[in-house]
Amino acid sequence: SQQGEEDPQALSIQEGENATMNCSYKTSINNLQWYRQNSGRGLVHLILIRSNEREKHSGRLRVTLDTSKKSSSLLITASRAADTASYFCATVSSSNTGKLIFGQGTTLQVKP
Amino acid sequence: EAEVAQSPRYKITEKSQAVAFWCDPISGHATLYWYRQILGQGPELLVQFQDESVVDDSQLPKDRFSAERLKGVDSTLKIQPAELGDSAMYLCASSRPGGPKQETQYFGPGTRLLVL
């Protein structure tokens, strides 16, 4: 069963613009992770944010976490055509088995 | 850079046939996961191994699916008999609990299964 929902389901922007994706989840978490998936390929880990962190940066990526609202956002700044992919948030529950529960994903298209 | 290997990359089979997928995790990774991803959805965990032991198989349809990791290294996922609804991408991932990135999972390229 899916943990939560991502918003929007699809996003289309011009190269150079910023892209923001949101993720909501339902249960108490240990950490939240974002993954990227190019069409028909495996998933690539982007960033992990722990439940006691509020914001994290990695290159052009900025992730925020609001545990009171059970939500997270992923911001990609200065987007490139190569950022075109599906982006998934995934949570690891407080029971810490390592099991990832994924959202439905956001499909991002960056037009050159 | 070490990667998770999976084979085959693509598999077409007829319903009621048996299929098997293979995964070789990154060397030294004790935890191995099999996920199923239906088109347009996020992956869903089928089974999780810690070394050779099953940690979580609550979402594995045990009447037709089986998974093993006999020596705690590579793993095989089997479906017998395959059904039309099994058409999906099957992803393998591995992680190294106890390390600084213990929760990071590294995914293989996946096996795309089509059941006719």
Backbone of each chain as ProteinMPNN parsed JSONL, in Angstrom:
{"seq_chain_A": "SQQGEEDPQALSIQEGENATMNCSYKTSINNLQWYRQNSGRGLVHLILIRSNEREKHSGRLRVTLDTSKKSSSLLITASRAADTASYFCATVSSSNTGKLIFGQGTTLQVKP", "coords_chain_A": {"N_chain_A": [[0.844, -1.188, 0.0], [0.463, 2.286, -0.719], [2.192, 4.983, 0.836], [1.51, 7.698, 0.841], [0.644, 10.715, -0.847], [1.693, 12.447, -3.802], [2.236, 15.67, -5.113], [2.435, 18.083, -7.669], [0.883, 15.583, -9.872], [1.927, 15.67, -12.381], [4.28, 17.8, -13.966], [5.304, 20.499, -15.921], [7.882, 22.451, -17.125], [9.997, 25.221, -18.154], [13.4, 25.119, -19.176], [15.767, 26.217, -16.797], [13.944, 27.284, -15.053], [12.526, 26.919, -11.715], [11.553, 23.896, -10.039], [9.035, 22.563, -8.054], [8.046, 19.986, -5.937], [5.673, 18.223, -4.02], [5.075, 16.175, -1.141], [3.068, 14.056, 0.759], [2.557, 12.18, 3.749], [1.519, 9.412, 5.889], [2.076, 8.105, 8.347], [4.119, 7.951, 11.377], [7.548, 8.71, 10.952], [10.969, 7.627, 10.403], [12.84, 8.573, 8.593], [12.805, 10.451, 5.497], [12.979, 10.053, 2.036], [14.086, 11.053, -1.217], [13.783, 9.995, -4.565], [14.885, 9.595, -7.945], [13.665, 8.635, -11.144], [14.445, 7.737, -14.279], [12.832, 7.268, -17.432], [11.643, 4.019, -17.631], [13.763, 2.962, -16.211], [15.918, 2.074, -13.384], [15.739, 3.261, -9.931], [17.25, 6.225, -8.633], [18.938, 7.346, -5.85], [18.424, 10.468, -4.313], [18.367, 12.264, -2.05], [18.336, 12.258, 1.52], [16.398, 12.926, 4.342], [16.233, 13.295, 7.787], [13.939, 12.643, 10.518], [14.301, 14.521, 12.48], [15.299, 16.685, 11.229], [14.873, 19.723, 9.373], [15.413, 20.945, 6.984], [17.322, 20.381, 4.034], [20.141, 20.454, 1.873], [21.43, 19.704, -1.375], [23.528, 20.229, -3.793], [21.733, 21.407, -6.495], [19.399, 20.774, -5.313], [16.84, 21.125, -2.875], [15.423, 20.133, 0.065], [12.64, 20.059, 2.198], [11.155, 19.319, 5.36], [8.268, 18.8, 7.19], [7.215, 17.614, 9.967], [5.017, 17.942, 11.582], [2.965, 18.469, 9.885], [3.151, 16.294, 8.358], [4.507, 16.287, 5.844], [6.532, 16.918, 2.93], [8.792, 18.709, 0.789], [10.328, 18.96, -2.402], [12.645, 20.872, -3.999], [13.909, 21.788, -7.061], [16.339, 23.711, -8.347], [17.054, 26.025, -11.021], [16.459, 24.372, -13.346], [17.26, 21.687, -15.65], [17.204, 20.179, -18.933], [17.979, 17.561, -18.613], [16.972, 16.918, -16.163], [14.498, 15.915, -16.519], [12.273, 13.496, -15.585], [10.774, 10.988, -13.417], [9.866, 11.652, -10.089], [10.102, 10.437, -6.85], [8.915, 10.355, -3.536], [9.817, 8.679, -0.539], [9.246, 6.913, 2.444], [10.702, 5.867, 5.552], [9.631, 3.961, 8.137], [9.105, 4.588, 11.673], [9.667, 2.255, 12.952], [11.881, 1.375, 11.769], [12.805, -0.704, 10.004], [13.941, -0.413, 7.628], [12.438, -0.608, 5.432], [11.12, 0.871, 2.554], [8.466, 3.031, 1.828], [6.724, 4.083, -0.849], [5.549, 7.057, -2.525], [3.187, 8.067, -5.1], [4.494, 9.434, -7.058], [5.872, 12.163, -9.014], [5.77, 13.356, -12.251], [8.145, 14.982, -14.048], [8.702, 17.288, -16.572], [11.124, 18.938, -18.337], [11.483, 21.473, -20.479], [13.607, 22.239, -23.17]], "CA_chain_A": [[0.0, 0.0, 0.0], [1.233, 3.499, -0.819], [2.227, 5.764, 2.068], [0.827, 8.972, 0.722], [0.424, 11.247, -2.173], [2.575, 13.488, -4.276], [1.524, 16.735, -5.8], [1.422, 17.593, -8.611], [1.185, 14.312, -10.52], [2.753, 15.988, -13.53], [4.755, 19.181, -13.951], [6.056, 20.839, -17.117], [8.473, 23.768, -16.968], [11.062, 25.565, -19.079], [14.753, 25.022, -18.644], [16.156, 27.385, -16.031], [12.954, 27.539, -13.995], [12.554, 26.038, -10.547], [10.475, 22.911, -9.955], [8.712, 22.175, -6.682], [7.173, 18.829, -5.796], [5.26, 18.024, -2.638], [4.802, 14.799, -0.748], [2.437, 13.901, 2.075], [2.606, 10.802, 4.223], [0.453, 9.181, 6.869], [2.487, 7.572, 9.647], [5.351, 8.456, 11.969], [8.667, 8.259, 10.142], [12.366, 7.765, 10.822], [13.406, 9.489, 7.617], [12.112, 10.555, 4.221], [13.966, 10.084, 0.965], [13.624, 11.346, -2.579], [14.437, 9.226, -5.616], [14.582, 9.95, -9.323], [13.594, 7.495, -12.042], [14.32, 8.031, -15.698], [11.841, 6.396, -18.049], [11.978, 2.614, -17.802], [15.028, 2.616, -15.562], [15.884, 1.936, -11.934], [15.666, 4.495, -9.155], [18.497, 6.802, -8.153], [18.755, 8.079, -4.598], [18.8, 11.883, -4.397], [18.63, 12.924, -0.777], [17.653, 11.699, 2.681], [16.224, 13.881, 5.438], [15.784, 12.566, 8.976], [12.736, 13.214, 11.123], [14.661, 15.662, 13.331], [15.814, 17.744, 10.367], [13.816, 20.517, 8.748], [15.801, 21.335, 5.64], [18.595, 19.82, 3.617], [20.518, 20.868, 0.532], [22.426, 18.923, -2.086], [23.64, 20.817, -5.127], [20.56, 22.198, -6.876], [18.235, 20.227, -4.619], [16.535, 21.567, -1.514], [14.321, 19.361, 0.62], [12.131, 20.456, 3.506], [10.33, 18.325, 6.037], [7.42, 19.313, 8.258], [6.631, 16.412, 10.569], [3.711, 18.259, 12.168], [2.001, 18.381, 8.787], [3.451, 15.065, 7.638], [4.701, 16.649, 4.453], [7.875, 17.267, 2.492], [8.852, 19.264, -0.558], [11.596, 18.894, -3.125], [12.834, 21.991, -4.914], [15.036, 21.708, -7.984], [16.563, 25.049, -8.862], [17.719, 26.149, -12.321], [16.268, 23.043, -13.936], [17.883, 21.357, -16.93], [16.468, 19.146, -19.672], [18.375, 16.263, -18.055], [16.197, 16.656, -14.938], [13.251, 15.265, -16.918], [12.213, 12.174, -14.946], [9.768, 10.881, -12.356], [10.458, 11.844, -8.768], [9.323, 9.743, -5.825], [9.3, 10.403, -2.137], [9.671, 7.398, 0.132], [9.455, 7.053, 3.884], [11.084, 4.741, 6.392], [8.831, 4.132, 9.347], [9.807, 4.668, 12.947], [10.095, 0.915, 13.357], [13.247, 1.324, 11.26], [13.218, -1.939, 9.352], [14.57, -0.041, 6.374], [11.461, -0.732, 4.347], [10.705, 2.131, 1.959], [7.099, 3.111, 1.325], [6.797, 5.114, -1.868], [4.392, 7.762, -3.038], [2.835, 7.769, -6.488], [5.458, 10.072, -7.934], [5.603, 13.344, -9.842], [6.484, 13.311, -13.525], [8.648, 16.311, -14.375], [9.23, 17.496, -17.918], [11.822, 20.205, -18.473], [11.591, 21.752, -21.913], [14.814, 23.032, -23.473]], "C_chain_A": [[0.886, 1.248, 0.0], [1.124, 4.272, 0.487], [1.396, 7.02, 1.94], [0.731, 9.414, -0.7], [1.461, 12.297, -2.511], [1.789, 14.449, -5.14], [2.54, 17.695, -6.403], [1.783, 16.215, -9.162], [2.095, 14.523, -11.713], [3.071, 17.471, -13.514], [5.592, 19.411, -15.205], [6.565, 22.266, -16.997], [9.529, 23.998, -18.053], [12.406, 25.413, -18.384], [15.12, 26.329, -17.95], [15.174, 27.734, -14.926], [13.159, 26.582, -12.836], [11.359, 25.095, -10.573], [10.276, 22.524, -8.494], [7.712, 21.029, -6.689], [6.89, 18.609, -4.322], [4.872, 16.579, -2.377], [4.133, 14.816, 0.625], [2.471, 12.433, 2.463], [1.692, 10.656, 5.431], [0.941, 8.8, 8.257], [3.766, 8.228, 10.147], [6.558, 7.87, 11.237], [10.003, 8.408, 10.862], [13.077, 8.734, 9.891], [12.557, 9.481, 6.354], [13.175, 10.728, 3.143], [13.296, 10.457, -0.349], [14.481, 10.568, -3.569], [14.007, 9.759, -6.975], [14.571, 8.683, -10.167], [13.434, 7.998, -13.463], [13.467, 6.938, -16.333], [12.355, 4.974, -18.234], [13.244, 2.162, -17.126], [14.831, 2.416, -14.058], [15.866, 3.284, -11.252], [17.041, 4.925, -8.676], [18.201, 7.627, -6.915], [19.249, 9.505, -4.736], [19.219, 12.443, -3.05], [17.8, 12.254, 0.315], [17.569, 12.774, 3.746], [15.623, 13.122, 6.617], [14.642, 13.326, 9.655], [13.048, 14.41, 12.011], [15.301, 16.811, 12.541], [14.66, 18.46, 9.685], [14.134, 20.868, 7.302], [17.158, 20.732, 5.324], [18.862, 20.233, 2.18], [21.51, 19.871, -0.046], [22.482, 19.451, -3.512], [22.456, 21.713, -5.429], [19.28, 21.715, -6.199], [18.093, 20.823, -3.221], [15.302, 20.798, -1.058], [13.936, 19.938, 1.968], [11.246, 19.354, 4.054], [9.567, 18.993, 7.164], [6.694, 18.111, 8.872], [5.271, 16.691, 11.202], [2.61, 18.169, 11.124], [2.17, 17.095, 7.986], [3.616, 15.353, 6.137], [6.153, 17.023, 4.194], [7.783, 17.906, 1.117], [10.258, 19.123, -1.108], [11.622, 20.043, -4.112], [14.08, 21.727, -5.754], [15.206, 23.087, -8.592], [17.276, 24.985, -10.219], [17.659, 24.831, -13.093], [16.914, 22.929, -15.315], [17.051, 20.293, -17.626], [16.762, 17.758, -19.111], [17.652, 15.932, -16.753], [14.856, 16.001, -15.256], [13.247, 13.815, -16.429], [10.983, 12.128, -14.048], [10.479, 10.956, -11.016], [9.519, 11.242, -7.728], [9.838, 10.097, -4.437], [9.029, 9.029, -1.523], [9.995, 7.58, 1.606], [9.91, 5.739, 4.498], [10.398, 4.96, 7.73], [9.705, 4.163, 10.596], [10.268, 3.313, 13.453], [11.443, 0.573, 12.758], [13.677, -0.039, 10.732], [13.987, -1.654, 8.07], [13.633, -0.102, 5.198], [11.052, 0.653, 3.858], [9.256, 2.023, 1.51], [7.025, 4.331, 0.426], [5.463, 5.802, -2.093], [4.177, 7.411, -4.493], [3.778, 8.417, -7.496], [4.934, 11.3, -8.656], [6.429, 13.221, -11.108], [6.846, 14.727, -13.926], [9.171, 16.315, -15.805], [9.859, 18.879, -17.968], [12.079, 20.429, -19.956], [12.81, 22.626, -22.197], [14.468, 24.357, -24.154]], "O_chain_A": [[1.936, 1.266, 0.642], [0.097, 4.226, 1.163], [0.648, 7.364, 2.856], [0.736, 8.612, -1.634], [2.029, 12.946, -1.632], [0.816, 14.085, -5.8], [3.457, 18.101, -5.69], [2.893, 15.735, -8.931], [2.93, 13.676, -12.028], [2.252, 18.294, -13.106], [6.482, 18.62, -15.519], [5.78, 23.191, -16.792], [9.901, 23.074, -18.776], [12.521, 25.56, -17.168], [14.822, 27.413, -18.45], [15.538, 28.41, -13.964], [13.861, 25.577, -12.949], [10.288, 25.448, -11.065], [11.231, 22.199, -7.789], [6.676, 21.087, -7.352], [7.768, 18.789, -3.478], [4.406, 15.864, -3.265], [4.584, 15.509, 1.537], [2.42, 11.552, 1.605], [1.155, 11.641, 5.938], [0.293, 9.134, 9.249], [4.416, 8.976, 9.416], [6.588, 6.677, 10.938], [10.147, 9.2, 11.794], [13.823, 9.606, 10.337], [11.701, 8.616, 6.17], [14.146, 11.462, 3.325], [12.109, 10.211, -0.559], [15.703, 10.485, -3.446], [12.912, 10.301, -7.133], [15.364, 7.768, -9.94], [12.422, 8.605, -13.812], [13.395, 5.819, -15.824], [13.364, 4.745, -18.902], [13.756, 1.085, -17.432], [13.728, 2.567, -13.535], [15.965, 4.324, -11.903], [17.889, 4.093, -8.354], [17.327, 8.494, -6.923], [20.357, 9.739, -5.217], [20.295, 13.026, -2.92], [16.706, 11.75, 0.063], [18.554, 13.458, 4.024], [14.636, 12.402, 6.469], [14.419, 14.506, 9.386], [12.168, 15.23, 12.275], [15.781, 17.784, 13.123], [13.603, 17.875, 9.449], [13.229, 21.065, 6.491], [18.019, 20.587, 6.191], [17.942, 20.348, 1.371], [22.315, 19.276, 0.671], [21.61, 19.166, -4.333], [22.2, 22.674, -4.704], [18.194, 22.211, -6.499], [19.069, 21.0, -2.492], [14.266, 20.816, -1.722], [14.798, 20.267, 2.783], [10.667, 18.564, 3.308], [10.158, 19.677, 8.0], [5.678, 17.656, 8.346], [4.457, 15.778, 11.346], [1.467, 17.835, 11.437], [1.418, 16.84, 7.046], [2.958, 14.747, 5.291], [6.895, 17.392, 5.104], [6.828, 17.681, 0.374], [11.243, 19.163, -0.371], [10.735, 20.174, -4.956], [15.162, 21.476, -5.223], [14.311, 23.579, -9.279], [17.996, 24.033, -10.519], [18.69, 24.255, -13.443], [17.089, 23.913, -16.034], [16.279, 19.584, -16.981], [15.899, 16.881, -19.129], [17.708, 14.794, -16.286], [14.15, 15.575, -14.342], [14.102, 13.015, -16.808], [10.245, 13.107, -13.935], [11.558, 10.392, -10.837], [8.315, 11.5, -7.724], [11.045, 10.132, -4.199], [8.12, 8.315, -1.946], [10.914, 8.317, 1.963], [9.557, 4.655, 4.035], [10.559, 6.0, 8.369], [10.883, 3.808, 10.564], [11.164, 3.234, 14.293], [12.086, -0.393, 13.17], [14.797, -0.478, 10.989], [14.608, -2.549, 7.497], [13.987, 0.302, 4.091], [10.679, 1.51, 4.658], [8.865, 1.037, 0.884], [7.233, 5.461, 0.866], [4.398, 5.222, -1.885], [4.882, 6.573, -5.057], [3.849, 7.996, -8.65], [3.734, 11.458, -8.877], [7.64, 13.009, -11.052], [5.972, 15.571, -14.121], [9.97, 15.465, -16.196], [9.201, 19.877, -17.674], [12.8, 19.667, -20.599], [13.016, 23.642, -21.532], [15.363, 25.139, -24.475]]}, "seq_chain_B": "EAEVAQSPRYKITEKSQAVAFWCDPISGHATLYWYRQILGQGPELLVQFQDESVVDDSQLPKDRFSAERLKGVDSTLKIQPAELGDSAMYLCASSRPGGPKQETQYFGPGTRLLVL", "coords_chain_B": {"N_chain_B": [[32.131, 2.53, -10.105], [30.287, 0.602, -7.826], [27.462, -1.422, -8.614], [24.027, -2.517, -8.481], [23.131, -5.552, -9.897], [20.873, -6.88, -12.281], [19.004, -9.462, -13.873], [16.824, -11.166, -16.239], [16.764, -8.149, -18.329], [14.441, -7.699, -19.678], [11.397, -9.536, -19.976], [9.195, -11.629, -21.571], [6.334, -13.499, -21.228], [3.947, -16.184, -21.252], [0.74, -16.395, -19.694], [0.36, -18.525, -16.881], [2.817, -19.686, -17.136], [6.124, -20.235, -15.728], [8.351, -17.858, -14.264], [11.549, -16.37, -13.626], [13.627, -14.17, -11.802], [16.758, -12.574, -11.374], [19.08, -11.234, -9.005], [21.964, -9.433, -8.129], [23.406, -8.03, -5.461], [25.139, -5.008, -4.35], [28.475, -5.556, -3.414], [29.014, -6.618, -0.125], [26.732, -5.559, 0.895], [24.28, -6.197, 3.169], [21.543, -6.208, 3.286], [18.806, -6.9, 1.234], [16.352, -6.084, -1.158], [13.278, -6.724, -2.829], [11.199, -5.12, -5.08], [8.034, -4.34, -6.557], [6.833, -2.595, -9.317], [4.157, -1.15, -10.65], [3.056, 0.168, -13.736], [3.056, 3.662, -13.766], [2.851, 3.964, -11.06], [4.278, 4.114, -7.714], [7.09, 2.124, -6.509], [6.507, -0.974, -4.751], [7.166, -2.797, -1.856], [8.04, -6.187, -2.013], [9.545, -8.254, -0.783], [11.975, -8.448, 1.824], [15.295, -9.074, 2.632], [17.599, -9.879, 5.202], [20.789, -10.593, 5.192], [20.646, -14.007, 4.723], [18.114, -14.324, 5.649], [14.563, -13.841, 5.722], [13.113, -10.747, 6.293], [10.834, -9.229, 5.935], [7.998, -10.157, 4.338], [5.432, -9.531, 3.915], [3.851, -8.465, 1.895], [4.142, -10.164, -0.184], [2.759, -12.253, -2.603], [2.199, -15.249, -1.654], [1.165, -17.553, -2.663], [1.92, -17.787, -5.258], [4.339, -16.519, -5.638], [7.81, -16.708, -4.897], [10.834, -16.269, -3.054], [14.349, -16.32, -2.683], [17.503, -16.304, -0.967], [19.998, -17.8, -0.761], [22.77, -17.995, 0.05], [23.103, -15.631, 1.205], [23.925, -13.678, -0.531], [23.504, -13.221, -3.691], [20.181, -13.171, -5.164], [17.042, -14.755, -5.967], [13.926, -14.269, -7.489], [10.851, -15.746, -7.964], [8.027, -16.51, -10.011], [5.207, -18.442, -10.184], [2.222, -19.899, -11.058], [2.541, -17.446, -13.68], [0.471, -14.548, -13.915], [-1.772, -12.353, -15.721], [-1.947, -9.922, -14.393], [0.518, -9.677, -13.233], [2.247, -8.307, -14.781], [4.698, -5.929, -14.837], [7.326, -3.783, -13.52], [10.099, -5.201, -12.007], [12.031, -4.547, -9.337], [15.215, -4.623, -7.842], [16.965, -3.921, -4.868], [19.65, -2.843, -2.71], [21.152, -2.426, 0.536], [23.284, -1.215, 3.197], [23.087, -1.784, 6.262], [23.984, -0.131, 9.249], [26.067, 1.307, 8.336], [27.19, 4.701, 7.488], [25.313, 5.556, 5.67], [23.041, 4.065, 6.101], [20.367, 3.821, 5.543], [20.076, 4.348, 2.897], [19.07, 3.127, -0.178], [20.187, 1.239, -2.904], [19.398, 0.899, -6.19], [18.857, -1.572, -8.727], [18.713, -1.885, -12.38], [16.293, -3.018, -12.984], [13.78, -5.482, -13.961], [11.683, -5.802, -16.616], [8.574, -7.148, -16.857], [6.316, -8.754, -18.977], [3.263, -10.226, -19.225], [1.478, -12.323, -21.252]], "CA_chain_B": [[31.2, 2.541, -8.982], [29.567, -0.654, -7.718], [26.052, -1.327, -8.954], [23.19, -3.702, -8.32], [22.908, -6.173, -11.201], [19.643, -7.659, -12.42], [18.765, -10.082, -15.188], [17.032, -10.426, -17.48], [16.217, -6.807, -18.32], [13.078, -7.802, -20.196], [10.909, -10.903, -20.04], [7.831, -11.804, -22.043], [5.91, -14.864, -20.979], [2.503, -16.404, -21.321], [0.15, -16.694, -18.379], [0.499, -19.877, -16.348], [4.214, -20.106, -17.187], [6.98, -19.836, -14.615], [9.421, -16.908, -14.59], [12.495, -16.155, -12.529], [14.456, -12.978, -11.916], [17.978, -12.694, -10.572], [19.637, -9.977, -8.525], [23.245, -9.485, -7.426], [23.53, -6.719, -4.805], [26.474, -4.444, -4.202], [29.275, -6.375, -2.508], [29.045, -6.166, 1.257], [25.407, -5.109, 1.342], [23.618, -7.311, 3.83], [20.091, -6.147, 3.111], [18.366, -6.952, -0.164], [14.92, -5.838, -1.297], [12.585, -6.854, -4.11], [10.026, -4.269, -5.207], [7.269, -4.419, -7.793], [6.353, -1.279, -9.706], [3.172, -1.152, -11.72], [3.2, 1.379, -14.549], [2.367, 4.849, -13.28], [2.8, 3.967, -9.606], [5.552, 3.951, -7.038], [7.423, 0.739, -6.168], [5.938, -1.539, -3.529], [8.046, -3.86, -1.385], [7.554, -7.569, -1.996], [10.267, -9.031, 0.218], [13.221, -7.876, 2.315], [16.204, -10.038, 3.25], [18.774, -9.49, 5.959], [21.617, -11.759, 4.883], [19.821, -15.008, 4.05], [16.827, -14.43, 6.335], [13.488, -12.944, 5.32], [12.727, -9.805, 7.333], [9.474, -8.771, 5.659], [7.393, -10.645, 3.091], [4.007, -9.372, 4.159], [3.158, -8.126, 0.654], [4.476, -11.159, -1.218], [1.66, -13.228, -2.834], [2.952, -16.477, -1.431], [0.622, -18.693, -3.404], [2.557, -17.881, -6.569], [5.657, -15.895, -5.619], [8.777, -17.17, -3.905], [12.118, -15.57, -3.133], [15.383, -16.925, -1.863], [18.836, -15.698, -0.948], [20.527, -18.951, -0.042], [24.072, -17.771, 0.659], [23.14, -14.262, 1.692], [24.529, -12.768, -1.505], [22.532, -12.957, -4.743], [18.814, -13.58, -4.836], [16.148, -15.091, -7.069], [12.486, -14.102, -7.284], [10.153, -16.613, -8.909], [6.567, -16.445, -10.099], [4.661, -19.637, -10.815], [2.194, -19.5, -12.46], [2.38, -16.013, -13.924], [-0.86, -14.065, -14.287], [-1.735, -11.11, -16.492], [-1.747, -8.81, -13.468], [1.902, -9.617, -12.758], [3.013, -7.444, -15.672], [5.206, -4.817, -14.027], [8.774, -3.718, -13.383], [10.559, -5.798, -10.752], [13.251, -3.842, -8.969], [15.999, -5.125, -6.715], [17.771, -2.886, -4.221], [20.422, -3.326, -1.571], [21.647, -1.4, 1.446], [24.293, -1.691, 4.141], [22.757, -1.296, 7.597], [25.09, 0.081, 10.157], [26.992, 2.287, 7.785], [26.709, 6.088, 7.572], [24.155, 5.719, 4.79], [22.418, 2.754, 6.246], [19.032, 3.73, 4.991], [20.073, 4.574, 1.462], [18.949, 1.911, -0.963], [20.74, 1.349, -4.24], [18.53, 0.106, -7.045], [19.283, -2.084, -10.006], [17.971, -1.342, -13.527], [14.96, -3.599, -13.049], [13.346, -6.432, -14.991], [10.314, -5.489, -17.05], [7.857, -8.389, -17.177], [5.043, -8.671, -19.689], [2.574, -11.519, -19.252], [0.466, -12.323, -22.325]], "C_chain_B": [[30.381, 1.252, -8.983], [28.081, -0.439, -7.979], [25.339, -2.628, -8.613], [22.89, -4.256, -9.714], [21.604, -6.96, -11.188], [19.595, -8.274, -13.815], [17.547, -10.982, -15.112], [16.517, -8.99, -17.349], [14.764, -6.801, -18.777], [12.687, -9.279, -20.258], [9.462, -10.874, -20.514], [7.472, -13.26, -21.846], [4.399, -14.981, -21.145], [1.982, -16.732, -19.929], [0.21, -18.196, -18.13], [1.92, -20.42, -16.461], [4.954, -19.643, -15.936], [8.042, -18.858, -15.103], [10.307, -16.732, -13.366], [13.362, -14.953, -12.839], [15.638, -13.136, -10.967], [18.515, -11.317, -10.193], [20.963, -10.239, -7.808], [23.48, -8.124, -6.784], [24.965, -6.22, -4.813], [27.22, -5.261, -3.145], [29.311, -5.777, -1.106], [27.706, -5.674, 1.781], [24.622, -6.294, 1.886], [22.117, -7.351, 3.57], [19.731, -6.072, 1.63], [16.851, -6.862, -0.211], [14.477, -6.175, -2.73], [11.334, -5.987, -4.063], [9.324, -4.583, -6.53], [6.703, -3.035, -8.081], [5.421, -1.419, -10.903], [3.265, 0.186, -12.436], [2.383, 2.535, -13.98], [2.271, 4.953, -11.768], [4.205, 3.898, -9.02], [5.825, 2.488, -6.734], [6.783, 0.315, -4.855], [6.781, -2.742, -3.127], [7.349, -5.208, -1.444], [8.222, -8.359, -0.867], [11.577, -8.329, 0.551], [14.018, -8.969, 3.003], [17.248, -9.308, 4.077], [19.683, -10.713, 5.926], [20.726, -12.803, 4.2], [18.419, -15.133, 4.631], [15.824, -13.416, 5.81], [13.091, -12.064, 6.505], [11.265, -9.398, 7.173], [9.026, -9.345, 4.324], [5.884, -10.52, 3.169], [3.212, -9.061, 2.892], [3.469, -9.093, -0.486], [3.315, -12.142, -1.383], [2.228, -14.651, -2.799], [2.378, -17.694, -2.154], [1.312, -18.862, -4.745], [3.976, -17.327, -6.605], [6.533, -16.573, -4.554], [10.085, -16.423, -4.121], [13.106, -16.281, -2.235], [16.7, -16.174, -2.009], [19.716, -16.665, -0.141], [21.844, -18.691, 0.676], [24.225, -16.351, 1.156], [23.81, -13.292, 0.744], [23.487, -12.454, -2.584], [21.185, -13.584, -4.406], [18.032, -13.887, -6.104], [14.706, -14.894, -6.636], [11.78, -14.903, -8.371], [8.649, -16.39, -8.853], [6.093, -17.704, -10.825], [3.283, -19.941, -10.255], [2.027, -17.989, -12.596], [0.947, -15.705, -14.346], [-0.73, -12.724, -15.002], [-1.409, -9.917, -15.603], [-0.339, -8.707, -12.916], [2.777, -8.756, -13.66], [3.4, -6.174, -14.93], [6.718, -4.774, -14.175], [9.127, -4.305, -12.027], [11.952, -5.251, -10.454], [13.913, -4.513, -7.77], [16.824, -3.967, -6.165], [18.567, -3.509, -3.081], [20.878, -2.148, -0.718], [22.537, -2.05, 2.482], [23.981, -1.143, 5.528], [23.983, -1.18, 8.471], [26.105, 1.067, 9.638], [26.42, 3.689, 7.881], [25.512, 6.357, 6.672], [23.285, 4.488, 4.888], [21.034, 2.681, 5.654], [18.979, 3.978, 3.506], [19.995, 3.246, 0.737], [19.434, 2.183, -2.382], [19.985, 0.368, -5.127], [19.246, -0.385, -8.299], [18.421, -1.518, -11.12], [16.575, -1.922, -13.687], [14.788, -4.633, -14.143], [11.911, -6.093, -15.344], [9.651, -6.767, -17.529], [6.55, -8.074, -17.881], [4.454, -10.067, -19.773], [1.43, -11.439, -20.264], [-0.588, -13.399, -22.112]], "O_chain_B": [[29.845, 0.855, -10.017], [27.515, 0.591, -7.613], [25.955, -3.685, -8.478], [22.451, -3.523, -10.6], [21.276, -7.623, -10.204], [20.071, -7.696, -14.792], [17.247, -11.517, -14.044], [15.891, -8.655, -16.343], [13.96, -5.991, -18.314], [13.509, -10.149, -20.547], [8.617, -10.188, -19.939], [8.219, -14.153, -22.248], [3.682, -13.981, -21.173], [2.703, -17.279, -19.095], [0.122, -19.009, -19.05], [2.209, -21.498, -15.942], [4.48, -18.785, -15.192], [8.569, -18.998, -16.207], [9.874, -16.92, -12.229], [13.779, -14.741, -13.978], [15.529, -13.749, -9.905], [18.416, -10.362, -10.964], [21.068, -11.149, -6.987], [23.732, -7.151, -7.495], [25.883, -6.927, -5.229], [26.656, -5.612, -2.109], [29.599, -4.595, -0.924], [27.561, -5.402, 2.972], [24.336, -7.257, 1.174], [21.499, -8.414, 3.629], [20.291, -5.273, 0.879], [16.153, -7.483, 0.591], [15.203, -5.941, -3.696], [10.519, -6.092, -3.147], [9.949, -5.034, -7.49], [6.159, -2.382, -7.191], [5.84, -1.758, -12.009], [3.522, 1.216, -11.812], [1.182, 2.408, -13.742], [1.689, 5.901, -11.24], [5.184, 3.659, -9.728], [4.894, 1.684, -6.701], [6.549, 1.134, -3.966], [7.076, -3.605, -3.954], [6.216, -5.358, -0.987], [7.552, -9.045, -0.095], [12.206, -7.706, -0.304], [13.497, -9.699, 3.847], [17.723, -8.24, 3.69], [19.393, -11.735, 6.548], [20.106, -12.495, 3.182], [17.623, -15.948, 4.166], [16.177, -12.28, 5.494], [12.772, -12.566, 7.583], [10.546, -9.242, 8.16], [9.62, -9.044, 3.289], [5.15, -11.303, 2.566], [2.021, -9.363, 2.824], [3.088, -8.848, -1.63], [2.923, -12.796, -0.417], [2.68, -15.172, -3.818], [3.027, -18.736, -2.244], [1.298, -19.952, -5.317], [4.737, -17.643, -7.52], [6.067, -16.951, -3.479], [10.398, -16.0, -5.234], [12.753, -16.782, -1.167], [16.968, -15.515, -3.014], [20.114, -16.384, 0.989], [22.014, -19.132, 1.813], [25.325, -15.91, 1.487], [24.22, -12.205, 1.151], [22.681, -11.537, -2.422], [21.066, -14.407, -3.499], [18.32, -13.351, -7.174], [14.315, -15.304, -5.543], [12.078, -14.754, -9.556], [8.079, -16.12, -7.796], [6.528, -17.99, -11.941], [3.175, -20.222, -9.062], [1.443, -17.338, -11.73], [0.3, -16.493, -15.036], [0.294, -12.049, -14.899], [-0.681, -9.011, -16.01], [-0.024, -7.753, -12.204], [3.936, -8.503, -13.332], [2.539, -5.434, -14.452], [7.317, -5.607, -14.856], [8.524, -3.949, -11.014], [12.904, -5.461, -11.205], [13.248, -4.916, -6.815], [17.32, -3.133, -6.923], [18.207, -4.563, -2.557], [20.976, -1.018, -1.197], [22.55, -3.272, 2.634], [24.559, -0.133, 5.931], [24.887, -2.014, 8.436], [26.91, 1.604, 10.399], [25.279, 3.858, 8.311], [24.769, 7.31, 6.909], [22.847, 3.937, 3.878], [20.566, 1.6, 5.297], [17.916, 3.83, 2.902], [20.777, 2.338, 1.016], [19.13, 3.218, -2.975], [19.938, -0.832, -4.855], [20.114, 0.29, -8.851], [17.493, -0.754, -10.853], [15.76, -1.385, -14.437], [15.539, -4.666, -15.118], [11.031, -6.094, -14.483], [10.104, -7.395, -18.486], [5.775, -7.23, -17.432], [5.07, -10.979, -20.323], [0.536, -10.601, -20.149], [-1.506, -13.533, -22.921]]}, "name": "protein", "num_of_chains": 2, "seq": "SQQGEEDPQALSIQEGENATMNCSYKTSINNLQWYRQNSGRGLVHLILIRSNEREKHSGRLRVTLDTSKKSSSLLITASRAADTASYFCATVSSSNTGKLIFGQGTTLQVKPEAEVAQSPRYKITEKSQAVAFWCDPISGHATLYWYRQILGQGPELLVQFQDESVVDDSQLPKDRFSAERLKGVDSTLKIQPAELGDSAMYLCASSRPGGPKQETQYFGPGTRLLVL"}
